[in-house]
Amino acid sequence: ASGELLRQPVHYRDERAANAEKIFAQKMDNETLYRLAGFPFGCVSTLAQLIAINASSENNILKDAETLLMMPDLFRYFLCGHKACERTIASSSLLLNVNSGKFCLELFDTFGLPRELLPELILPGVSGVDLSGDIAKETGMNRAPVIAIAGHDTACAAAAVPIVGAETLFISC
């Protein structure tokens, strides 16, 4: 609530999520998750990290937290103070409903995760918030607009493809 991190971020392949698959399988099957989120369960997902935290002695972090931010969103927050989750990074978290394009509240309820953590969802390219005054002053920059980038690596790669015409093709595997 004060705007400070409750703990340092961890890598998405952090070993603490190794047991999350067992917890996941007790409450949901992959077919249901795929129908909801468009992906099968993976220990490298944000959902797995949250399940692991919730089942650990660190679960007070989820109770104490006000907002969940993905790494690209955290960097944007540090630049301008805007708490929101950009849609492309949310899409890879297993927290987004593939049909509605909104956070999947059913997953939060099933795994006992606090819905209150969910920030506003925004599209890449959204601005409306300027660089904070302190950072602008420290860097000698004007209060330039801070723009939400496509935070997921594949989305970034797709955005970088030069679209020449109707015959242009982008394949990701």
C-alpha positions as CSV (number, residue, x, y, z in Angstrom):
1,A,0.0,0.0,0.0
2,S,3.0,2.3,0.6
3,G,4.3,1.6,-2.9
4,E,7.3,-0.4,-1.7
5,L,8.2,-4.0,-2.6
6,L,7.3,-6.6,0.0
7,R,10.2,-8.7,-1.2
8,Q,12.6,-8.7,-4.1
9,P,11.3,-10.3,-7.3
10,V,12.2,-13.9,-8.1
11,H,13.0,-15.5,-11.4
12,Y,10.0,-17.2,-13.0
13,R,11.9,-20.5,-13.0
14,D,12.5,-20.2,-9.2
15,E,12.5,-23.6,-7.6
16,R,9.9,-22.6,-5.0
17,A,7.2,-23.3,-7.6
18,A,8.3,-27.0,-8.1
19,N,5.5,-28.3,-5.9
20,A,2.8,-26.1,-7.4
21,E,1.9,-28.7,-10.0
22,K,0.9,-31.2,-7.3
23,I,-1.3,-28.5,-5.6
24,F,-2.8,-27.5,-9.0
25,A,-3.7,-31.1,-9.9
26,Q,-5.6,-31.5,-6.6
27,K,-8.0,-28.7,-7.5
28,M,-8.1,-28.5,-11.3
29,D,-7.2,-30.4,-14.4
30,N,-5.3,-29.2,-17.4
31,E,-8.3,-29.4,-19.7
32,T,-10.2,-26.9,-17.5
33,L,-7.2,-24.6,-17.2
34,Y,-6.7,-24.7,-21.0
35,R,-10.4,-23.8,-21.5
36,L,-10.0,-20.9,-19.1
37,A,-6.5,-19.6,-19.8
38,G,-5.5,-21.0,-23.2
39,F,-2.5,-22.8,-21.8
40,P,-1.8,-26.0,-19.8
41,F,-0.3,-25.7,-16.4
42,G,3.4,-24.8,-16.2
43,C,5.6,-24.3,-13.2
44,V,7.1,-21.2,-14.9
45,S,3.8,-19.4,-14.8
46,T,2.7,-16.6,-12.5
47,L,-0.2,-18.8,-11.4
48,A,2.3,-21.5,-10.3
49,Q,4.3,-18.9,-8.4
50,L,1.2,-17.6,-6.6
51,I,0.0,-21.1,-5.8
52,A,3.5,-21.9,-4.3
53,I,3.6,-18.7,-2.3
54,N,0.0,-19.3,-1.0
55,A,1.0,-22.9,0.2
56,S,4.2,-21.7,1.8
57,S,5.2,-20.0,5.0
58,E,5.5,-16.8,2.9
59,N,1.7,-16.7,2.3
60,N,1.5,-13.5,4.4
61,I,3.0,-11.7,1.4
62,L,-0.2,-12.2,-0.5
63,K,-2.2,-11.0,2.5
64,D,0.0,-7.9,2.9
65,A,0.2,-7.0,-0.8
66,E,-2.0,-4.5,-2.4
67,T,-1.1,-5.0,-6.1
68,L,0.4,-7.8,-8.2
69,L,2.7,-6.4,-10.9
70,M,4.5,-8.3,-13.6
71,M,8.1,-7.3,-14.2
72,P,7.4,-4.9,-17.2
73,D,4.6,-3.3,-15.1
74,L,6.9,-3.0,-12.1
75,F,9.4,-1.1,-14.2
76,R,6.7,1.2,-15.5
77,Y,5.4,1.7,-11.9
78,F,8.9,2.7,-10.8
79,L,9.1,5.3,-13.6
80,C,5.7,6.9,-13.1
81,G,3.7,5.4,-10.3
82,H,1.0,3.8,-12.5
83,K,-0.2,0.4,-11.2
84,A,-1.6,-1.6,-14.1
85,C,-1.0,-4.9,-15.9
86,E,-0.3,-4.8,-19.7
87,R,-2.3,-7.4,-21.5
88,T,0.4,-9.4,-23.4
89,I,2.4,-10.1,-20.2
90,A,-0.9,-11.0,-18.4
91,S,-1.7,-13.5,-21.2
92,S,1.3,-15.6,-20.4
93,S,0.7,-15.6,-16.6
94,L,-2.2,-18.2,-16.7
95,L,-4.2,-15.6,-14.9
96,L,-6.1,-14.2,-17.9
97,N,-9.3,-15.6,-19.2
98,V,-8.7,-16.4,-22.9
99,N,-12.3,-15.8,-23.8
100,S,-13.1,-12.6,-22.0
101,G,-9.6,-11.0,-22.0
102,K,-10.0,-10.2,-18.3
103,F,-8.4,-11.7,-15.3
104,C,-9.9,-15.2,-14.6
105,L,-11.5,-14.8,-11.2
106,E,-12.4,-18.5,-11.2
107,L,-8.7,-19.4,-10.9
108,F,-8.2,-17.0,-8.0
109,D,-11.2,-18.5,-6.2
110,T,-10.2,-22.1,-6.9
111,F,-6.7,-21.6,-5.5
112,G,-7.6,-19.2,-2.7
113,L,-5.7,-16.3,-4.1
114,P,-6.8,-12.7,-3.2
115,R,-8.6,-11.0,-6.0
116,E,-7.7,-7.7,-4.5
117,L,-4.2,-8.1,-5.9
118,L,-5.4,-7.6,-9.5
119,P,-4.6,-4.3,-11.1
120,E,-6.3,-2.7,-14.1
121,L,-5.6,-4.4,-17.4
122,I,-4.2,-2.1,-20.1
123,L,-3.2,-2.5,-23.8
124,P,0.3,-2.0,-25.1
125,G,0.8,1.5,-26.3
126,V,-1.3,3.1,-23.5
127,S,0.1,6.2,-22.0
128,G,-1.6,8.9,-20.0
129,V,1.0,9.0,-17.2
130,D,4.2,11.0,-17.2
131,L,7.6,10.2,-15.8
132,S,7.6,11.0,-12.1
133,G,8.9,14.5,-11.2
134,D,11.7,13.1,-9.1
135,I,13.0,10.9,-11.9
136,A,12.6,13.7,-14.4
137,K,14.6,16.1,-12.2
138,E,17.3,13.5,-11.4
139,T,17.8,12.6,-15.1
140,G,17.4,16.1,-16.4
141,M,14.5,14.9,-18.6
142,N,11.1,16.5,-19.1
143,R,8.1,14.8,-17.6
144,A,7.8,12.6,-20.7
145,P,4.9,10.2,-21.2
146,V,5.6,6.6,-20.0
147,I,4.1,4.2,-22.5
148,A,3.1,0.6,-21.7
149,I,5.1,-1.7,-23.8
150,A,4.1,-5.2,-25.1
151,G,5.7,-6.9,-22.0
152,H,5.7,-10.5,-23.3
153,D,8.8,-11.4,-25.3
154,T,6.9,-13.0,-28.2
155,A,4.6,-10.0,-28.4
156,C,7.7,-7.8,-28.6
157,A,9.1,-9.9,-31.3
158,A,5.9,-9.8,-33.3
159,A,5.7,-6.0,-32.9
160,A,9.2,-5.7,-34.3
161,V,8.4,-7.7,-37.5
162,P,8.4,-5.3,-40.4
163,I,4.9,-5.7,-41.9
164,V,5.5,-5.3,-45.7
165,G,2.1,-6.3,-46.9
166,A,-0.6,-8.9,-46.9
167,E,1.9,-11.6,-47.6
168,T,4.0,-11.0,-44.4
169,L,4.0,-13.9,-42.0
170,F,5.2,-14.2,-38.5
171,I,5.7,-17.7,-37.0
172,S,6.5,-18.3,-33.3
173,C,7.3,-21.8,-32.1
